[in-house]
C-alpha cells in the first residue's frame, strides 16, 4: 500500500485554502458592491417584527418601501392589513398577492 506523499498533501491543502479565500473575497465584494452593480434592484421587503401566537398562527409587521403592513398567517391563509401611517392606509384588508403586486407597480 502506497502512502500519500507529503508534497502532494501540502499542494492539495494549499489549493483548498486559496480557493476558499477566493470564494470568501468574491462573496464579500458582491455583498459590498452588489447594489452599485444593480444586483438588488426592486422593492425592498423587510420583516420589522414577528410574533408567534401559537404553532400555527403568526403575526408579522412587514415594510415594503415606505409602507408598513400587518401580515397574519394561519392554516386558512394569509391576511394583510395596512398599518396607519402608511402611504396607502386606504387599504384595510386584502390578499397578500394583491398588496405585493400594487407595491411592485408603484
N, C-alpha and C positions, 0 to 999 in steps of 0.2 A: 504494500500500500504506500503510495507516494504522498508525502505531506506537501501542503501549500507553502511555497517559499515566502519568506518574509518580505522580499521585494515586491512580489505580486500583491500581497495583502496590503502593504503600505500604499501602492498605487491605487488599489481599489478603494481604500478608505479615504485617501486624499481626493479622489474623483467624487466620491459621495459628499464630502464636505464642500467642495467647490460648487457642485450642483445645488446643494441645499442653500448655500449662501446666495447664489444667483437667483433662485426662486424667491428667497426672502427679500432681496433687493427689488425684484420685479413687483412683488405684491405691495411693498411699501411705496414704490414710485407710483403705481396705479392708484392706490388709495389717496396719496397726497396730490397728485396731478390729474386725477381722473375727471374732476369737474371741469377743469380747463380744457380737457380733450373732448368734452361733450358726452362723457360716458354716463352721467347721471342726469340727463335731461328728463323733463316730465314733471309731473306733480309729485311733490314730496309728501308722503304719508308717514305720520309719526304717532305711535301709541303713547299718549301722555300719561295715562294711568289705567290700571286694570284691577278688578276685584272679582274674586270667585265667590258667588253666593252659595253655591254648593257644587257637587261634582259635575253637574250638567248645565248650570246657569252661570253666566259671566257677564260683567259689565265692563266696557272699555270707554275711555274718553280718547277719541281719535282726532288728530289735527291734520286737515288736508288743506294745504296752502295757508290761508289766514282764517279758515273756518274750523270750528270745533263741533264734534258730533258725539252723542252718547249712543254707543252701539251695544245692544243687548243680544246675547246669543243663548239659545236654548235648543233642545232637540226638535222643537217645532219650526225653528228657523232663526233668522236674524232680523232685528228691528233697529231702525236708525232714527234718531231724533236730533234735530239741530239744536244746539245749546244757545241760550240767549247771549247776545253779544257777538254772535257770528254774523258774517256778512249776509247770509241768506237765512235769517231767522223766520222767514215766512213758511219754510218747510217744517211742518210739525212732526210728521212721521211718514216714512216711505221706505221702500225697499233699498237695501244697500247698493245694489247694482245701479239703480236709477240715480241715487245721490252721487255715486262714484262717476258715472257717465257725465252727469251735469258738471261736476268739478273738472273733469278732463276737457270738456268743451269750452269752459270759460278760461 
